[in-house]
């Protein structure tokens, strides 16, 4: 036992991390500081996810990461404009009408949108493989939203697991699911219970179709 303790102390003392790296508390490894508090356990002892350790080290976000302005924390770039508040202040969900990154929505396309008018259209035609797109739609307070698909052509399967459009009853993809659709038959009207919905389009790695078009309209909640 004494030998093991001495060996561990020597091992810890010998571990020297490069600038921009964090030494795991148990001395087992060095990890880049951009991995601190990113939601993934990179150190065997999880010390890279301890907030006190994160606060003590400057962040250095990689090119495929987004830096939260409120904390400097690095999150995966694919979390930007995904409908989830990953930074804690919604800064990763702002300015989502702009292109976030090549590959973030598939094939370098701009497919994360925020729309706040009482009527409008959304569409994604001639889509590509590996796309993951969001439309966050808000209408005036006191109204619900009716979404009507005017054209619809996606890969068809029994459970809509490959290519699909999902509609959520609220401001994020964690809101209640109103419907998940695929195939070539346009879904019927989809109505929300409040003044916000999120529409998500997802395509897998194979098979592409014409896509979809839809209109939305604000209607009184009690209508």
Beta strands, then each sheet from edge to edge (+ up, - down):
strand 1: 21-23
strand 2: 30-32
strand 3: 65-67
strand 4: 74-76
strand 5: 112-115
strand 6: 119-125
strand 7: 132-138
strand 8: 143-153
strand 9: 164-168
strand 10: 177-181
strand 11: 190-191
strand 12: 196-202
strand 13: 211-220
sheet 1: 1+ 2-
sheet 2: 3+ 4-
sheet 3: 5+ 7+ 12- 9+ 10-
sheet 4: 6+ 13- 8+ 11-
end
